[in-house]
Each structure stands twice: as C-alpha cells, then as structure tokens.
Amino acid sequence: MKPTLWTKNFTLLTVATVLGAAGSIASGFALSFLVFEETGSTLASALILSMRVIPGFVLPLFVAPWMDRLPRKPFLVGGDAAAAVLFLLAGLYLRFSGFSYLGYLAFSLLLSCIGAFDSLAYDSIYPKLIPAGMEEKGYAVSAMVYPLLNVVMMPVAALLYARLGVGNMLLVQSGLSLLSALTESGIRVQEDGRMQGERFSIQLWWHDVRDAAAYFKKEKGLRALYTYMAVTNGVAAGYSPLLVAFFQTTPGLSTAMYSLFTAAEFVGRTLGSAVLYRFQVPPKKKFGFAFFVYNAYEVMDMLLLFLPYPAMLVNRAVCGLLGVGSATLRQAAVQKYIPDEMRARISSLQEMMVLAATSVLSLLVGALGEVLPYAACMAVCAGGTIAVCWLTVFRNRAAVRRIYEYESVK
C-alpha cells in the first residue's frame, strides 16, 4: 500500500488543531475588542499582551523535563480539557456579571499558562505522529493551518461578536476546546515512560536541565540556528509598530492598505505550503535553500519601505512563500535530529530564547525608530540581522548542514 501522510493519528491531531485554533482566533478577537471597549486604554491592552509572554518564558523550563520523562498524549489532551473548563467559567461569568479588568488579567495569565503547556506537548508529540519520510509534508500542513484559519475566522469573529457577545463566544470556545480534547483522546501512539522507577524530584529535574544544557552546548548547529531565529524573530516583532507608524504618517497610505499585508503574506504562505506538500527538496539542497531564504528575507525587509505600494505587496507575498518554505524544512529537520527524549526540553529552550530576544530587540527597534526615518530604521535592523545570520548559520555551516541532511546519514 502506498505510504500516506493522512494516517488516523495525523488526521485526528490536525482536526483537533483546527478546532482549537478556530475558536482561539475568534475568542481572541472578541476579547481584544472587549478590553478596549471597557477600559478605553491601549496601555491596558498592552499590559495583558505583555503578561501573556511570561508563562511562555517561565513555565516550559519547569514542565519540559517532566514532559520528556512521561507520555506526551495526556499533557496534550489535558491542556485542551483545562482550557475548556477555563473558557466555560469565563463565559458564564461574562454572561451573568460585569467586566472586571483584574479578573481578565488573571484569566489571561491562566490561559497563557495552559497555552504554553499545550504548545510544548504539541511540539513534542507532533513528530511522532508523522509517518517516516513525510516530515516536510506534515510540517507544510501545520504551517498552513493557522494562516488559513486566520483569514477565514476574522470576519466570522466580527459577525459573532456583534450577534452573540463575548460571553457566548467563550462558551462556544469551551465547546470547541472540549471537542478538541476528545478528538486527541482517539490518538493511539506508543510512548514509553522514562522515569525508570525514579520519583520526580527537584534533584531529578535539575539533572534533566543540566543534561539538556550539556546536549545543547555540544550541538553547534542547533545553537547557530536557534540564535539566528531568536534574533530575526525579535527584530521582526519590532517592525510591527514601525509599519503601523509608516502607514499612518506617509501621504497616500492608510491603515486599510496596511491590512492588505496580511492577505499578501497569506497568499504567499499558502502557495509555499502547497508546493512543499507536493514536492520535496533533496536533502543535499536543503541547507543551501534555507540559507538563501534567510538572506533573501532580510534583504526584502531592507527594501520594503522604499518600494511603491504594489511592489510592497509583492514583497510580502514573496516573503510569505519563502518564509514558510524555510520554516517547514527547518522544523522537520530539527525535530528529526533532536533525540525524542530531549525534544520537550530543547523545544522549550528555543521558545525561551525567542521570547527573551523579542522582549529586548523589539524595544531596541522601537527606540531606533524614534531617531531614524522608519524606512532607514528597518533597513539598518535587517542589515544587522543579515550579519547575525552569517556569524551564526554560515560560520557553523558544516554543523547546520548536518542537521538538514540528517535523514540521509541516519
């Protein structure tokens, strides 16, 4: 029988992901508007966004060693079940009580904790549910889900917000989260616990943290990739307020024109995912393709604000196409390369690096935007990111290439 990506396990996880993501996009849209309507303060909204970063930075450090020693499926199912309960309570509260900003802060913090927990479980178990040889196709599907749902669910969310209200939308999200958990419970995967008769303790946790640190220290290729990805993601986060300011202050441009950037990137990402789903990049060419994309992406960022508007849309579409291609190849290669018993800890380390870089570099980019023209600021930052790419990925190209070609030597 011809091998297929769409096994029962992969199909169930994809369906559960779609259910959870669709509800999350709709409820997130509604809640963001609710906070501003109730407070009238952008600072109040920004405080909630900043608080949501904290669990993603702290929680994985404590949970990942535990997750690497135990089966991941209960974590995955339990995370969605806990989210269902939280959304149910929040929905009932909003239906029968008034809005409380402090209550919403607590809700956001709890939801972020569950999200960090669930994301780590998903990243750890996902590679085990992809049939051998189908890794690029599997991650191409994963890369397509959220952008596609984002385009579909945003207008739906606006309609539901006007018709149902936030409380009822959270109740719907509760139902979707519960349905997602029930769907995931049907997954059948062989996972061996690695406690080896030991009881979990602070000493055992510290041993596992040191073990992961030692592994990461000797893996030059992973360190190079993770460092570059942390820097490029951190700088990219700083571009968002620059772009908003540029479109608001430049004659002939508007925020409505800026919103079309999302559509342009969606077209590029969808096309890129479809191509990678249909065709595979030969192992020997993966590193060269990825390194080309890293540089091309930064060059496109350097040029973006110097281009006429139609060319800017083409620029974003090309970036979406190239970016999803390199991200898919990198995720598939890295997850195959990292030993299964290390996957949660190393994934959590990457997440922490990205969040730390984002918190620092986004502020630095914003500060630079106060003293330089927006186009020049973006060009300088993108140029600096290219330099980081060469100092990390290219400098350690032999080790990075080994990660991308791992399937050809294992």
N, C-alpha and C positions, 0 to 999 in steps of 0.2 A: 504494500500500500504506500502511496506517495506521502512523504512527510508533510505535515501541515502545522502551521503556527497555531491554528484555532482549535487547540485541544479543549477539553471540558474545563480544565483548571484555568487556562489562559482566558477563555471566554467568560467564565464566572468572575474573574478578577476585573476584567475590562468592563463588564456590565456594572459591577459594584462601584468601580471608579467613576463611571458616567453618572450613576445615580447620586453619589456623594458630591461630585463636582458641580452638577447642575443645580442642586439645592444650595450648595455653598455660594455659588456666584449670585443666585437670586437673593438669598438672605443677606449676603454681604452688601449688595447694592442697596437693599431696603434699610439696613441698619445704618449705613453711612449717611443716608439722607435723614433718617430719624434723628441722629445725634445733632446734625447741624440745625434741623428744624427746632429742636428742643432747646439748644444752647445758643444758637446764633454765633458760634465761635469756631473759627478754623483751628485755633490753638487746642480747643477741647478735642477736636477730631484727631489732630496730630498727636496729642498725648496718648490716645488709645492706640494709634498705629505704632508709636514707639514702644508702648508696653507689650505689644504683641511680639516684638522681637526678642524679648527677654527669655521666655521659655524655650524658644528655638536655639538659644545660645547656651543655656544652662542645663536644661533637662536631659538632652542627649548624653552629656558627659556622665550622668549618673545611671541612665537607663540602658545605654548601649552595651556595657559589659554583661549585664543581666540578660539582655536580649540575645547576645551571642552564645550564651550557655543554655538557653531554653528554646523550645519550638516557637517560631515566629507567628504562626497562624492564630493562636489565642490572643496575642497582642493586637493583631490586625482586626479581628472580629470584636474584641473588647473595646478597642478605640472607637469604632463606629457605634457600638451599643451605648457607650458612655456619652457620646455626642448626641445620640437620640434622646437620652434622658435629659441632658442639659438643655437642648432646644425645646423639649416639651415643657420643662419648668419655666423657661424664659418666655415661651409663647403664652402660657397660661397667666403668667404674671402681667404681661403687657395687655392682655385682654381684660383683666379684672382690676388692675391697679395702674397708677400713673407712672410715667417715665422717671427713673432715678439714675442720675449720671454716675454716682458712686456704685450703684448696683450694676450698671452696664460696664464699668471698669472691671469689676470683679468677674462678671460674665465673660468679658473679652479675655481676661487673664486665664480663666479656666479653659475656655475654648482653645486658646493658643497652646496651653499645656497638652490638651488632648490631641490637637493638630500635630504638634511636634512628635508626640508619642506615636501617632498613627502613621505619620510620614516616614519615620525611621523604620517601623515594621514593614511598611510597603516597599521601601527601597531595599530592605534586606531579603524579603521573600520573593520579590518580582523576578530576579534572575533564575530562581529555582523553578519557576512556572513556565519559562520559555524553553521549548524543545531545542536540543543541541543543533547548532548551525543556523538557528533562526533569530539570533540575538539582535541583529540590525533591524530586522522586520519588527520584532517585538518592541524595541525602543522607538521605532518610527511611529507605531500605533500610539504609544504612550505620549510622544511629543505632539501628536495631532489632537488628542482628546480635549485638553483644556482650551487651546485657541479656538477650536471649532465650537465648543460649548459657550465660550465667552461671547462670540458673535451671535449665537442663537439665543442665549439666555438673557442678554442685556435688555433687548426690547420686551421680552416676556416678563422680566423682572419689573420693568417700569409699569407694564399693564397690571400685573398682580399687586404691585404696591398701591396703585390707585383704587383697585377693586376690592382687595382683601384686607389691606392694612398689614402692618409689620407683625403683630401678634399671630394672626392666622398664617402668615408666611412662615413663621418659625415653627408652627405646628406641622405644616407641610414638610418643612426641612427635617423635623423629627421623624416623620414617617419615612422619608427617603433614606435617612441615616440608618434607621432600623431595617429597612428593606435591603440596604447595602450590607449590613452585618449578616442578615440571614442568607444573602447570596454568597458571601465569603465563607460562610459556615459549610457550604457544599464543596469547597475545595478539598481535594484529597492529595496530600503531599507527604512524603516520607521525611520526617525531621527527627534526627536523633538528639536527645538532650545531652549536654556535655558537662553536667555537674559532676560526673564521676564519683558519686557518693558524697561529695562535699556539701556543706551547708553554706548558703550565701552569707558573706560577712564583709565588713569593711576591709579586712586584710585581703580577702579574695578579690574584692572589687579593685583595690589598689594594685594587686598583682596583674589583673587583666588590663588596667590602664597602662601600666608600665610595659606590659607585653606589647600592646598596640603601639605605644610610643617607640619602642625599640624597632618594631617592624617598619614603621613609617620613617624612622631615621635612616635605615639602610636602603630604603627604596627611593633613589634619586629621581626616578622618572615620575613617581606619584607626587613627590614633593614639588617638582617643577610644574607639573600640570595643575596641582591644587593651588600653588602660589599664584600662577598666572590667572586662573579662573577667579580667585578671590579678588585680585586687583581689577580685572576687567569688569566683573560684576559690581564691585564697589564704585568704580568710576561711572559706569553706566547708570547707576542709581542717582548719581549727582547730575546727570544730563537732564532728567525729567523736569526739574524746576527751571533749568536754563531754557529748555524748549518752550515751556509754557510762557516764560517771560519774553522770549524772542517773538513768538506768535502774537502776543498781546501788544508789543511795542513797535513792531515793524509795520509800516504802512502797506496796505494791500493784503495783509494776512489776518487771520482771526482764529479764535479757539475752535470754531467749527471746522476750519481747514486742518487744524492740528489733529482733530479727532479722526480724520481720514488716515492718519499714520497707522492706526490700529488695523484698519481694513487692509492697507497695503502690506503690512507685515503678515497679516493672516493669509493673504493670497500667496505670499512667498513661502511661508511655513507649510501651508497645505501642499503646495506643489513639491517642495523639498521632501516632505514626508512621503508623498505618493511615489516619488522617484526612488527613494531608498527602500520603500516597501517592495517595489517591483524589481529593482536591480541592486546587486551587491557590489561594493567596492572591493577589489582584490586586496588581500592582506598586505602585500608589499607596497601598495599605493596609499594606504590609509594615513600613515604619518604625513606624507607629502601633501595630501589633500587637506588634512586638518591644519597643518602649519600655514599653508597658503590661505585658508579661510581666516585664521586668526589675524594675519596681516591685512588681508583684504577688508575684513570687517572694520578694523581700526582706521584704515585709510578712508573707507566710506564715511565713518564718523567724522574724520577730519574735514572732509569736503562738504558735509551735509548742509550746513547753514550758509555756504557760499553759492549754492545752486538755486536756479529758479524753481518755483514750486512744483511743476510737473516732474522735474528731474529729482526733486526730493522724494516724491512718492515712489519713483522707480528705485531710488537708492534704498528706501526702507524695504521694498519688496525683495530686492536682491539680497539685502542683509537677512531677511527672514528666511529666504531659500537656503543661503549658505550657512546661516547660523544653526538651523535645525539639522542640517546635514552633519556638521562637525560635532554638534552636541550628541546626536544619536550614535555616531561612531565612537565618541569618547565614552559615553555611558556604557555601551555594550562592551567595549574593550576593557575598561577599568573594572567593571563588575565581574567579568570572566577572570581577570588577572588576580583580584584580591581573593585570598582563601575564604571559603564560606564561614569559617569560624571567626574571621576577623571583620566580616562585612559590615555589621552594625557599628562597630567602634570606628572603623575608618570612614564610613559614611558620615557619622556624627562629627568627626574631626573636620571633614570638608565643610559641613554645614556651619560649624563654628567659625572656621576661617573666613567663609564668605560673609557671615553676619558681622564679624569683627571688622573686616575690611570695608564693608558697606557703611557701618556706623561712622567710621573715620573719614574715608575717602569722599563720601557724599557731602560731608560738611566742608572738606577742603575744596572740592569743586565749586560748591556754592559760594564759598568765601572768595575764590578766584574770580567768579562771575561778578563780584561786586567791584572789581578793579579793572577787568578787561572786557572788551566787547564780547558779546555772547558767542559769536562765531569763532573769534580768536581763542576764547577760553576753551571751547570744545576741541578745537584743533590742537591746542597745547596739551590738553589732557589725553587725547587719543594718541598723540605722538609719544607721550611718556609711557602709555600702555604698550605701544609697539616695542619700546626699549625694554620694558619688563619681559615681554614675550621672548625677545632674543636672549636676554640674560638668564632666563629660566628654561624655556622649552628648547630653544635652539642650542644653548650651551650644553644641555644634558640630552641632546637628541638621540644618542645611542640608547640610553635608558628609556626614554619616552617611546622610541620606535619599538623597543622590545615589548612594551605594553600593547601597542596597537597590533603587533604581529604575533601576539601570544598564541592565538589559535593555530598558527602554522608550525609551532615548535612543541606544543604540549603533547 
